[in-house]
Amino acid sequence: MSEIVVEVVRSGFVESVHRARVHVIGADGSPALVRGDTASLASPRSAMKPLQALAMVRAGLPLEGELLALAAASHSGEPFHVDGARKILAGAGLDESFLRCPEDLPLDEEASRQVLRQYGEARRVFMNCSGKHAAMLATCVVNGWPVDGYPHPGHPLQRAIRATVEELTGERVAATGVDGCGAPLFFVSMAAVARAFRRLTLAPDGTPERRVADAMRAHPEWTSGTTRAEALLMRAVPGLLVKSGAEAFDAFADAEGRAGAVKIVDGGGRARVPVTVAALRAAGIDAPEFAGLATTPLFGGGVPVGEVRVHAA
């Protein structure tokens, strides 16, 4: 079917349009909504972090609770995120000098200002993927794998992650790229990402899959940030798992096995959350708090003058 149209409306005028691909699975495992080509290869980016964390837990990563959620995070760089990444490293006998993610400032604006006041520069530990990279290093230490070169696709850690991605998605990885943080990026279809998330939330209690899903759902601020839409969505619906990825990708699943994947074709992040809300509603998942996330406001002179809205789902 055709892609979902997202309108950018300013002062009553449609000035831009985004298009979205959506693949939603119902509780019975059958497609509930498919818009656009969701069978072709996609770039899920950080939406794959729960699967990366799962591979690390299976390999003996000794994290629980908030720190396990941080291992699957694209965090905002708030102080508790940074402290958590440092705690993961210290538990493995390492420090932030071992990180190989890029130097960056926190995504959170206030946290970024605090970092500049305190340090005056970007650092690797502030990068939104530092929790994942710290967990990767900790997994290497547990297994006696080299910490040097841990992001390389041929490293034992990345081979284990690839195998887990293929198992959970039910697809062979068709191509391998490089994510923004320098770790391998495994390309599969959007339909496969939705299936993988469904398997995480339907897994039996106590399994590595459920440990990852449960940690993220119990501590959503640790997987994103205190003001991020993913955390707001998960807080609004108990049992809901949501993970975003760069270039406007989202994946979700709930305790009943309803799941989905969303991709804004042009990577326009402002359209991502409204389409995700529409996809959640198509799956039968809704909450009063969704009303404030179904559109993204546009401003002119600091005053709301329009919105980004889903034209048709």
N, C-alpha and C positions, 0 to 999 in steps of 0.2 A: 504494500500500500504506500501511498505518498507520505512524505515526511510531515511532521507537525510544524505548523507555521507559528512563529512567535513575532508579535508586532512590538515595535518600539514607538510609542505614541507620545509626542510632545505637543502640548498646547492644542490637543485635538487633532493633530496631523500625524499620520504614520510616516515617520522619517527614515526608518530602517526596518529590515526584516531578517530574522534568523530562522533556520530550519533545524529540526531535531529528529534524530532517529531514536526510537523507543522500542524496547522488547520487555514485555511484562508476562510473567508466569503466574497462573492462578494456584490456589492451594492444592489442587489436584494434579499439578504438574503440567497442565496443558496451557498453550498460549492464551492470554487474556487480552492482550493488545500488542500488535506489531505494526509499527509505522516506519517506513524506510527500509533500507537494506541492512538488516541486523545479522545476516548470515556471513557477510564478508568480513575481512580482517579489520580489527579495530585496535586503537592504541589506548588501553584503559588507564595508563599511567598509574598514579598512586591508588586508584581503586583496587589494584592488585595487592596492596600491602597486607590485607588480612591473609592472603594465601602465602605471601612471603613469611609472615609471622608464624603461620601454621607449620611451614616447613622447618622453621627454626625450633619450634616447640617439639616437633617430632624428633629433631636431632638433639634434644636435651637441653634447650634453653631454659634455665631455671627461674623464669619470671612468672608472677601472678599479678592479679589486680591492676592497679594503675600503671605499673611499669610494663605489663604485658600489653595493655591498651596503647601505651606510648610506642611500643615496638611496631605497632601497626598504624602509626599516626602520620598525618601531615599537619604537624602542630603549628600553633601561632607564635611560638617563641616566648610565651609568657614565662615569668620566673619559675613556676612550678614545672613547666616542661623542661626547661634547661637544667634545673636541679635533678629532675628525673633521669635525663640522658647522662648526666655526670654520675649519678648513682649506679646506673647500669654498667658504665665503664669501670667505676671503682670496684664493683663486685667481681669484675673479671681481672682485676689487677692492672687496669689500663687507665689512661687519661685521654683528654680530647685531642691530644696531638696525634693519636692513632686514627682519628676519623679521616675519611677520604671523600666525604661529601664537600661541596663547594663552600667557601666562606660566604656568609650572607647575614642580613639583618632580620630580625623577627618580622613575621607577617603582621602581627598586631602593632598598630601605630604607636600606642603608648609604650609598649614594651620596646619598640625600636628606638623611641626617643630616650628611654632610660638607658639602653645599651650605648647609644652615642654619647650620652652624658658621662657614663661610667667608664667606657672603654675607648670611645672615639673611633671605633672601626668595626667592621664585620668580622665574625668568627664562624668556624665550622659548626660549633655547638649550637649556634642560634638558627642554623638552617632548618627548614621545616621537616627535613628527613633525618635529623640527627638521632632521634630515638630509634628509628629503624637501623641506621648504621651502627649505633652503639650495640644494639641487639645482635647484629650480624657479627660484630667483633666478639661479643660474649659467646656466641655460638661456636665460633672458631676456637676460642680458648677451651671450651668444654670438650671439644672433639680432638684437640691437638692439631687442628689445621693451621696453616700459616695465616698470620694476621696481615702480612704483606700481600697486596694484590687481591684482597677478598672481594672487590667488586667485579673482577674479571669473569667473563662467562664460563671459562674453563676451570675456575676454582671449585673445589668440592662443595662449598656452600651453595654456589649458584647452580651447580648441577642438581643438588638436592631440591632447590627451589623450583627449578624447571620441571623436575619429575612430579612435584606436588601440584604445580599449575596444570600439567597435563592430566593428572589423575582427577582433580576436582572439576575441571572444565569439561572433561571428556573429549578433548581435542588435542591433537599434536600441535606443539608450537610451530607455527608456519614461518616465523621470522623472529630474529632477535635484534633489538636496537639498544640504544643507550638512553636511559631516563635522565631527567634534569639533574638528579643527584649523582649521576655517574654509575648507578647500578644497572644491570641488564633489564631491558624492557621486553617482555614476551608478548607477541601478538597472537591473539585468538579472536573469535567472533564475539559480538555483544551478547548473542544468545548463550554462548558458553560462559561468559562472566555471570549472567543471571543464574544459570544452573549451579555454578560454583558457590555463589552466595546462598542459594537455597540449601545446598548440602551442608554449609556451615551451621545454619540455624536449625536444621532438622536432625543433626547428629545427636547421638545419645549423650546424656549427662556424663561429664567427666572425661570425654574423649578430647584429644587435642583440638579438634574442630570446634567443639562447644566451648572449650576453655578460651579460645581466641574470641569467638563470638560473644561469650558471656562477659569477658573482661571489657570489650569495647562497648557493649550495651550498658554495663554497670557504670562505666566511667567515660561518657561521651566527650566531656570537655578535654580529656587527655588524648583523644584521637584527633581532635581538631582545635577547639578553643572555646573560651567561655561565652563568646558572642557569635560563634559560627553557626550557620544554618544546620549543618549536620547534627550538632549537639542539640539544637532546639527541636529538630524533628525527632530525635531519639528520646529526648525527655518527654515529648508530647505523647508518644506511643510506646508504652512498655513492651519490650520484646522486639523492637525494631532495630535493625542494624543498617547504617548508612555510611558509605565511604565515598568521598569525592576523589577525583583525579584531575590533573592539569588539563588544559585545553577543553574544559567543560564536559567532563565525564562523571557520572554518578552511578553507583550500584547500591542495591538495597535488598533486604529480605526480612521477613518477620517470623515469629515463632510458629506460624501455621504453614510456612513454606511458600507464601506469596513472595515473589521476587521480581527484580527488574534491573535493567540497565538503560542509561540515558546518555546520549551524546549530542551535543550541539555541534552541527556540522562544521561551522566556521570557527569553533573554539571560543565563541563569545560567552564569557562567564556570566554576564548579567542575565542571560536567558536560562541558565542551568537550573536554578532552584524552582522557578515557576513550572518548568517542564517536569521536574522531579515530583513536585506536588501533584501535578496532573497524572503522572504515572502511578503514584501511590494511590490516588483516588480510583484510578482504573483497576487497580488490584484489589480494591475494596478496603483500603487502609486510609483512615481519615481521623482528624481530631480538630477541635475548635481552633487550636493554635495555627493550623495550616492556613487559615484565612489571611493572616499577616504575611505569609510567605508565598502565596499564590501569584503575586505580582512583585516586581521590583520597582521602587519609585525612581523617577527622574527628577532632577532639580534644576532650577534656573534662578540664579541669584540667591541660592540658599533656601529657596522655597519650592515645595513640590509642584511640578507643572505637568507631570505625565507619568507614564508607567511602562514597564515591559510586561506584556501579558501574552498568554497562550491564546491564539486566535481560534484554533480548533484542535481538539484532541480526539 
